[in-house]
């Protein structure tokens, strides 16, 4: 039996041509409560085979699927908070199809899935123009307060707190070349053990309010997992494996992780291209010193191979591109303070790192750069026994040479 709590399908909410759609039309929250897994395909036929771009044929907007399990409290999983990142939805489909193929009517643990930005998924975009980022509007957000998106995610958060939480997982893809890794906002044993279930590469980041992970971190172990580029079967299979492993956990170990158990990093800065700066990505020969000045209409020419630098420890002086702007980037630390001068410099028209750092999430997608950021800068943290790793930050020399990638896991 399925109990459906959903808004009526009015003419205004039926699937509409893209030219007639407005972002706010998707903001009625639907909920489906299933007593047995086998009820799902009966009440939502075709959903478990539906690609993210076609979900608008089945769902009117953000939707909660409450699925039964042998253990409580439940695991909360969000997918498609960014419409172009479908790995989480594909992983959930694989997980549920596998359970149904084995005639299981309950999962190892109760599971609630939030299917997020259905409208953006229809167009294969992170978010639509005019929409807030669906992973920047959760409780704790400092922007978009009072917006329909912020009010909806506040309601999801309230509902999940009432239902009880074992853990919270948010699944994402990258647009650049990155290894698989997890992001946590606290480095307690439970949070790190949850992240380690996915990958030994873990990033500690506490500086972006309004994310799903930040909102649930005070309440339960929470992690955002970055699963490589979309559309890659190996990435989807790894995400499904991780969800299955989390569902099979009976409890989290209370002991800490030791040196060698994982590679832990701390986010130093979030790096954005300044709004007034016009930028593009240059072919490799376009950033050499002996090439003519930047083309007209371009303030910043970024190296088109930048995403190959993700999760590599880079020495001070590493070139990112060429600039006619005195400082085309803005780098902010976890508190939102401007630390650009500590991270980058422009000398003789060349944009270079001014300190040793390791970038992550460098992307060559100009739309994503504008909607989110160019990259994050990180430092490696030791797993110091009896100490908070964030207090034992790396003191690597600014003149340290470049090394091989910190992680060789395929993505």
C-alpha positions as CSV (number, residue, x, y, z in Angstrom):
1,X,0.0,0.0,0.0
2,X,1.2,3.5,-0.8
3,X,0.1,6.6,1.0
4,X,0.5,9.6,-1.3
5,X,0.7,13.1,0.0
6,X,0.9,15.3,-3.0
7,X,-0.7,18.4,-4.5
8,X,-3.5,18.0,-6.9
9,X,-2.4,17.8,-10.5
10,X,-3.9,21.0,-11.7
11,X,-3.6,22.3,-15.2
12,X,-0.9,24.7,-13.9
13,X,1.2,21.8,-12.7
14,X,0.9,19.4,-15.6
15,X,4.0,19.0,-17.8
16,X,4.4,22.2,-19.9
17,X,6.5,23.3,-22.8
18,X,9.9,24.5,-21.6
19,X,9.1,28.0,-22.9
20,X,6.1,28.2,-20.5
21,X,7.9,26.9,-17.4
22,X,8.9,29.1,-14.5
23,X,11.3,27.8,-11.8
24,X,8.7,28.3,-9.0
25,X,6.2,25.9,-10.6
26,X,8.2,22.9,-9.2
27,X,8.0,23.9,-5.6
28,X,5.1,21.9,-4.3
29,X,6.6,19.0,-2.3
30,X,5.1,15.5,-3.0
31,X,5.5,12.6,-0.6
32,X,5.0,8.9,-1.3
33,X,4.9,6.5,1.7
34,X,5.3,2.8,0.7
35,X,4.6,-0.1,3.1
36,X,6.3,-2.6,0.7
37,X,9.0,-2.0,-2.0
38,X,6.8,-3.8,-4.5
39,X,4.2,-1.0,-4.1
40,X,6.5,1.5,-5.7
41,X,6.4,0.2,-9.3
42,X,2.7,-0.3,-9.0
43,X,2.0,3.3,-7.9
44,X,4.7,5.0,-9.9
45,X,5.1,2.7,-13.0
46,X,8.2,3.3,-15.0
47,X,9.9,5.5,-12.4
48,X,12.7,3.1,-11.8
49,X,13.7,3.0,-15.5
50,X,13.2,6.7,-16.1
51,X,16.3,8.9,-16.8
52,X,16.6,12.1,-14.9
53,X,15.7,14.2,-18.0
54,X,12.3,12.5,-18.2
55,X,11.3,12.7,-14.5
56,X,9.0,15.6,-15.2
57,X,6.6,13.0,-16.9
58,X,6.3,11.3,-13.5
59,X,6.9,14.0,-10.9
60,X,5.6,17.6,-10.6
61,X,8.7,18.7,-8.6
62,X,10.7,17.9,-5.5
63,X,9.5,14.6,-4.2
64,X,10.1,12.4,-1.1
65,X,10.0,8.6,-1.4
66,X,9.7,6.9,2.0
67,X,10.7,3.3,1.7
68,X,10.4,0.5,4.3
69,X,13.3,-1.2,6.0
70,X,14.1,-3.7,8.8
71,X,15.9,-1.1,10.9
72,X,15.1,2.4,12.1
73,X,15.9,5.3,12.2
74,X,16.1,5.8,8.5
75,X,18.8,6.8,6.0
76,X,18.1,10.1,4.2
77,X,19.5,10.5,0.7
78,X,19.2,13.5,-1.6
79,X,19.7,13.2,-5.4
80,X,19.5,15.7,-8.2
81,X,19.9,18.8,-6.1
82,X,21.8,19.8,-9.2
83,X,19.9,18.8,-12.3
84,X,22.9,17.9,-14.4
85,X,24.3,15.5,-11.7
86,X,22.2,12.3,-12.1
87,X,24.6,9.8,-10.5
88,X,22.5,9.7,-7.3
89,X,19.3,9.0,-9.1
90,X,20.8,6.2,-11.2
91,X,22.3,4.7,-8.1
92,X,18.9,4.7,-6.3
93,X,17.3,3.1,-9.3
94,X,20.0,0.4,-9.4
95,X,19.6,-0.2,-5.6
96,X,15.8,-0.6,-5.8
97,X,15.7,-2.6,-8.9
98,X,18.2,-5.1,-7.4
99,X,16.1,-5.4,-4.2
100,X,12.9,-6.0,-6.2
101,X,14.7,-8.5,-8.4
102,X,15.4,-10.5,-5.3
103,X,11.8,-10.1,-4.2
104,X,12.7,-8.0,-1.1
105,X,9.8,-6.0,0.3
106,X,12.0,-4.2,2.8
107,X,15.5,-2.7,2.6
108,X,18.0,-3.5,5.4
109,X,17.2,0.0,6.8
110,X,14.3,2.4,6.1
111,X,15.2,4.9,3.4
112,X,13.9,8.3,2.4
113,X,15.0,9.7,-1.0
114,X,14.6,13.3,-1.9
115,X,14.5,13.8,-5.7
116,X,15.4,17.5,-6.1
117,X,15.5,19.8,-9.1
118,X,13.3,18.0,-11.6
119,X,12.9,21.1,-13.8
120,X,16.7,21.6,-14.2
121,X,17.2,17.9,-14.8
122,X,14.7,18.1,-17.7
123,X,17.2,20.5,-19.4
124,X,20.4,18.8,-18.1
125,X,21.4,22.0,-16.2
126,X,22.7,22.5,-12.7
127,X,19.9,25.0,-12.1
128,X,17.6,27.1,-14.3
129,X,18.3,30.8,-14.7
130,X,16.5,32.5,-12.0
131,X,16.5,29.5,-9.6
132,X,18.6,29.4,-6.4
133,X,21.0,26.5,-6.2
134,X,19.0,23.7,-4.5
135,X,22.1,22.9,-2.4
136,X,22.4,26.4,-1.0
137,X,19.0,26.9,0.5
138,X,18.9,24.4,3.4
139,X,18.6,25.6,7.0
140,X,21.6,27.7,7.9
141,X,21.5,29.4,4.5
142,X,22.4,33.1,4.4
143,X,21.0,33.8,0.9
144,X,17.6,33.2,-0.7
145,X,15.9,33.5,2.7
146,X,12.1,33.4,2.2
147,X,12.4,32.1,-1.3
148,X,10.1,29.2,-2.3
149,X,13.2,26.9,-2.6
150,X,14.4,27.8,0.9
151,X,11.0,27.3,2.5
152,X,10.6,23.9,0.8
153,X,14.0,22.6,1.9
154,X,13.2,23.9,5.5
155,X,10.1,21.7,5.4
156,X,12.0,18.7,4.2
157,X,14.5,19.2,7.0
158,X,11.7,19.5,9.6
159,X,10.0,16.4,8.3
160,X,13.2,14.3,8.4
161,X,14.0,15.5,11.9
162,X,10.6,14.4,13.0
163,X,11.0,11.0,11.4
164,X,14.5,10.4,12.9
165,X,17.8,10.1,11.1
166,X,20.5,7.4,11.0
167,X,22.6,9.3,8.5
168,X,22.3,11.8,5.6
169,X,23.9,11.4,2.2
170,X,24.0,13.8,-0.7
171,X,25.2,12.5,-4.1
172,X,26.8,14.6,-6.7
173,X,28.8,14.5,-10.0
174,X,31.7,16.7,-11.0
175,X,32.1,18.5,-14.3
176,X,35.9,18.3,-14.2
177,X,38.3,15.4,-13.7
178,X,38.3,14.4,-10.0
179,X,38.7,11.2,-8.0
180,X,35.8,9.9,-6.0
181,X,35.8,11.7,-2.6
182,X,33.5,12.6,0.3
183,X,33.0,15.9,2.0
184,X,32.2,16.3,5.7
185,X,31.5,19.3,7.9
186,X,32.8,17.6,11.1
187,X,35.6,15.3,11.6
188,X,34.1,13.1,14.3
189,X,34.5,9.3,14.0
190,X,31.0,8.7,12.8
191,X,31.2,11.3,10.0
192,X,34.6,10.0,8.9
193,X,33.5,6.4,9.0
194,X,30.5,7.2,6.8
195,X,32.7,9.1,4.3
196,X,35.2,6.2,4.3
197,X,32.5,3.8,3.2
198,X,32.6,5.7,-0.1
199,X,36.2,6.6,-0.6
200,X,39.5,6.9,1.4
201,X,39.7,10.5,0.1
202,X,37.8,12.8,2.4
203,X,37.6,16.7,2.5
204,X,36.7,18.6,5.7
205,X,34.8,21.8,4.7
206,X,32.7,23.9,7.0
207,X,32.4,27.1,5.1
208,X,29.4,26.9,2.8
209,X,26.1,27.4,4.7
210,X,22.9,26.2,3.2
211,X,24.1,22.8,2.0
212,X,22.2,19.6,2.8
213,X,25.3,18.2,4.5
214,X,25.8,21.3,6.7
215,X,22.1,21.3,7.6
216,X,22.1,17.7,8.9
217,X,25.6,17.5,10.4
218,X,24.5,18.6,13.9
219,X,21.9,15.9,13.9
220,X,23.5,12.8,12.4
221,X,26.5,11.6,10.4
222,X,26.4,13.4,7.1
223,X,28.4,13.4,3.9
224,X,28.3,14.7,0.4
225,X,29.9,12.4,-2.1
226,X,31.4,13.5,-5.4
227,X,31.2,10.6,-7.9
228,X,33.1,11.8,-10.9
229,X,31.6,12.8,-14.2
230,X,28.0,11.9,-15.0
231,X,27.1,9.2,-17.5
232,X,29.9,6.9,-16.4
233,X,28.7,3.4,-15.5
234,X,31.5,2.7,-13.1
235,X,30.7,5.9,-11.1
236,X,27.0,5.0,-10.9
237,X,27.9,1.4,-9.8
238,X,30.2,2.8,-7.1
239,X,27.5,5.2,-5.8
240,X,25.0,2.3,-5.7
241,X,27.5,0.2,-3.8
242,X,28.0,3.0,-1.2
243,X,24.3,3.3,-0.6
244,X,23.9,-0.4,-0.1
245,X,26.8,-0.4,2.3
246,X,25.2,2.5,4.3
247,X,21.9,0.7,4.4
248,X,23.6,-2.4,5.8
249,X,25.3,-0.6,8.7
250,X,23.8,-1.4,12.1
251,X,25.7,1.4,13.9
252,X,28.8,3.6,13.5
253,X,32.0,2.6,15.2
254,X,32.9,4.9,18.0
255,X,36.7,4.6,17.5
256,X,38.6,7.1,15.5
257,X,40.4,6.4,12.2
258,X,44.2,6.2,12.1
259,X,46.9,7.4,9.8
260,X,46.6,5.3,6.7
261,X,42.9,4.7,7.0
262,X,42.1,7.7,4.8
263,X,43.5,10.7,3.0
264,X,42.1,13.8,4.8
265,X,42.1,17.3,3.4
266,X,40.9,20.6,4.6
267,X,39.4,23.3,2.4
268,X,41.3,26.6,2.5
269,X,39.4,28.6,0.0
270,X,36.5,28.7,-2.5
271,X,37.6,30.4,-5.6
272,X,35.3,32.3,-7.9
273,X,35.8,34.4,-11.1
274,X,34.8,38.0,-10.3
275,X,31.5,38.9,-11.9
276,X,32.9,41.7,-14.0
277,X,35.6,39.5,-15.5
278,X,35.1,38.1,-19.0
279,X,36.8,34.8,-19.2
280,X,37.4,31.8,-21.5
281,X,39.4,28.6,-21.7
282,X,42.5,28.8,-23.9
283,X,44.1,25.9,-25.9
284,X,47.4,24.9,-24.4
285,X,49.4,27.1,-26.9
286,X,47.3,30.1,-25.9
287,X,48.8,30.5,-22.5
288,X,52.4,30.4,-23.4
289,X,54.5,33.5,-22.6
290,X,55.4,34.2,-26.2
291,X,51.8,34.3,-27.5
292,X,50.2,37.6,-28.5
293,X,48.0,39.4,-26.0
294,X,44.6,38.0,-25.0
295,X,41.9,38.2,-27.6
296,X,39.5,41.2,-27.5
297,X,36.6,40.9,-25.1
298,X,38.5,38.5,-22.8
299,X,39.9,39.5,-19.5
300,X,41.0,36.1,-18.3
301,X,42.3,33.2,-20.4
302,X,42.3,30.0,-18.3
303,X,44.3,26.9,-19.2
304,X,42.0,24.5,-20.9
305,X,43.8,21.6,-19.1
306,X,43.2,23.0,-15.6
307,X,40.9,20.1,-14.5
308,X,43.9,17.8,-14.8
309,X,45.3,19.5,-11.7
310,X,42.5,18.4,-9.4
311,X,43.9,16.7,-6.3
312,X,47.5,17.4,-7.2
313,X,49.7,19.2,-4.7
314,X,50.9,22.3,-6.6
315,X,53.8,24.5,-5.7
316,X,53.6,28.3,-5.4
317,X,54.0,29.8,-8.8
318,X,51.9,27.3,-10.7
319,X,50.3,29.1,-13.7
320,X,46.5,29.0,-14.1
321,X,46.2,31.3,-17.1
322,X,46.8,34.8,-18.5
323,X,45.0,37.9,-17.3
324,X,44.7,41.6,-18.2
325,X,42.7,42.1,-15.1
326,X,44.8,43.0,-12.0
327,X,43.1,40.2,-10.0
328,X,40.3,38.3,-11.9
329,X,39.6,35.8,-9.0
330,X,38.2,36.1,-5.5
331,X,39.2,33.5,-2.9
332,X,37.2,33.2,0.3
333,X,38.0,31.1,3.4
334,X,35.5,29.2,5.5
335,X,34.4,32.3,7.3
336,X,33.8,34.2,4.0
337,X,36.9,36.4,4.4
338,X,38.7,37.5,1.3
339,X,42.1,35.7,1.2
340,X,42.7,36.2,-2.5
341,X,46.2,37.8,-2.0
342,X,47.3,34.8,0.0
343,X,46.3,32.4,-2.8
344,X,46.9,34.1,-6.2
345,X,48.9,36.8,-7.8
346,X,49.1,38.4,-11.3
347,X,52.5,39.3,-12.5
348,X,53.3,40.4,-16.1
349,X,49.9,39.3,-17.2
350,X,50.1,35.8,-15.7
351,X,47.8,34.4,-13.1
352,X,49.7,32.1,-10.7
353,X,49.3,30.5,-7.3
354,X,51.0,32.4,-4.5
355,X,51.1,29.4,-2.1
356,X,51.3,25.7,-2.0
357,X,47.8,24.2,-2.4
358,X,45.8,21.4,-3.9
359,X,42.8,22.3,-6.1
360,X,39.6,20.3,-6.3
361,X,36.5,20.6,-8.6
362,X,38.4,22.7,-11.2
363,X,35.9,22.7,-14.1
364,X,36.0,23.7,-17.7
365,X,32.3,24.3,-17.8
366,X,31.9,28.1,-18.0
367,X,28.2,28.0,-16.9
368,X,29.1,26.0,-13.7
369,X,32.0,28.5,-13.0
370,X,29.4,31.3,-13.1
371,X,26.7,29.5,-11.1
372,X,29.1,28.0,-8.5
373,X,32.8,28.5,-8.6
374,X,36.0,27.8,-10.5
375,X,37.5,25.5,-7.8
376,X,38.4,24.9,-4.2
377,X,41.9,25.0,-2.7
378,X,42.8,22.5,-0.1
379,X,45.7,21.3,2.2
380,X,46.4,17.9,3.4
381,X,45.7,17.1,7.1
382,X,47.5,14.5,9.2
383,X,45.3,12.0,11.1
384,X,46.8,13.1,14.4
385,X,45.9,10.8,17.3
386,X,44.0,12.5,20.0
387,X,43.8,15.8,18.2
388,X,41.4,17.6,16.0
389,X,42.8,17.2,12.5
390,X,41.8,20.7,11.6
391,X,44.2,21.9,14.3
392,X,47.1,19.9,12.8
393,X,47.2,21.5,9.4
394,X,49.9,20.8,6.9
395,X,52.9,23.1,7.0
396,X,54.3,22.1,3.6
397,X,56.9,24.5,2.2
398,X,55.7,27.0,-0.4
399,X,58.5,25.8,-2.6
400,X,57.6,22.1,-2.5
401,X,57.6,20.7,-6.1
402,X,54.5,19.3,-7.7
403,X,53.7,15.7,-7.1
404,X,51.7,12.9,-8.6
405,X,47.9,13.0,-8.0
406,X,47.0,12.5,-4.3
407,X,44.5,9.8,-5.3
408,X,44.7,7.5,-8.2
409,X,41.1,6.2,-7.8
410,X,39.4,6.1,-11.2
411,X,36.3,8.3,-11.7
